[in-house]
Amino acid sequence: MTQSDNAQTREHFGSRLGFILAAAGAAVGLGNIWGFPTQAASNGGGAFLLVYLLMILIVAFPMLVVEMAIGRHGQANPVDSMRSLTNNPIGKKLGAAVGWVGLSVPSAVLAFYSIVGGWLICFLFGAVTDVLGMEAATVWFKGFSVERNLFGTVIFYVLTILIVQGGVKQGIEKWSTRLMPALFVLFALLFVYIMTQNGAMEGLKHYLIPDFTKVMDRKLILAAMGQGFFSLTIGGCSMLIYGSYLSKKENLPKMAMNVTLVDTAVAFIAGLVVMPAMFVAMQSGVEIYAQDGSLLSSDTLVFTVLPLMFDSLGLLGQLFAIVFFLLLTIAALTSSISMLECPVALVSERFETKRSITSWVLGAIIALFSIVIVYNFSALFGLVAMVATQYLQPLAALLFCLFGGWVWSRQAKVKELEQGCPEFSQGWFGKLWPVYVKFVCPMLVATVIWASFG
């Protein structure tokens, strides 16, 4: 099948809003709702927020445009999209290799991410049984047993596969346009509720008022750069694959900007909820910060500190615990569907297999890896998470960037973006972007990689 045939038969998103919510959903995950407030709390609140917003514009947005443009140009899975950037036979082989490295990212991330998704589902069930007074069930759901982890992981995979097998319009778009607005509504409810508690205003001030003495701190800048990078899943392949389902008529830089804004809004709002909640918990006697000002349980903040806060607030707190864990489950799902979509797109396009069967088979294969991790949790979970997020994803991002900047000719890049945005090369962004992607972005990504080794 030629590329043009593929473009004709390829399913596209049905609406702009559908694309923006799906792509933002792919980017919005636990990194925004769990990672971002935790990073902000560890790095001086408002100062981190300020630098983060700057980094999103300087680092993440230009690279998001590259990734989406490669996908839309190729109108195919990551491997074939990378191959389509050049006519040189060696370049095509290298492009395919880059595509495979890229594909390893969502598969590796999904293997550990779905376990966390499973915890969220169990905490959600636990919050429900808590309200119903089913003590034994609550203890089981909130405990950390292998059986419970296995149960949660399997449920999370089943939900992910059910959405992906529906395809782009009937699966991903349909559910993203329902789940993402639900996310904002639940956040609004939580915010209003938490702001009525003692200590919340203090947390809000800490989050919104920057300490300018910390803004130039090297550690803070690197943390903000890394967080901006991961919160838009740069190098995670999701944006490339969603870009390939985008019509050529759409204004790509504008779409990328909308995705960036929605994603950043979710991270910002998560901070509005989580930071005040931490200060409310501190008022209730929960220890959050160590003597030196560092965060005590940064990796388990969501599973320890916030449930303690909800417990201390009686029945209303228990009801809001249900809302909170439902919210996190939704955020995790909008990301996991984009991760599973990457290998599913490749296999169903290459071998012309039925999407529903492909989704179940590939989902089951990755689920088997997750089950191995569940049974060898202490040895494997941290290792897989580290390899996937600290090494594989930044490496894929660097390769996408080098390929998009150096191998894909400037003329072809600009031409791709002029479809749907004819005035692209006239504006300052159009003049600056090709050079920026070629020289500045690889340096910034290399810095993120260097920092992760530091």
Helices and strands as residue ranges (DSSP letters): H 3-9, H 16-27, H 30-30, I 31-35, H 36-42, H 46-55, I 56-60, H 61-74, H 78-83, H 89-131, H 135-142, H 146-164, H 167-167, I 168-173, H 174-194, H 200-208, H 218-231, H 238-244, H 252-283, G 298-300, H 301-311, H 314-350, H 355-375, H 377-386, I 387-392, H 393-402, I 403-407, H 410-418, G 424-426, H 428-435, I 436-440, H 441-453
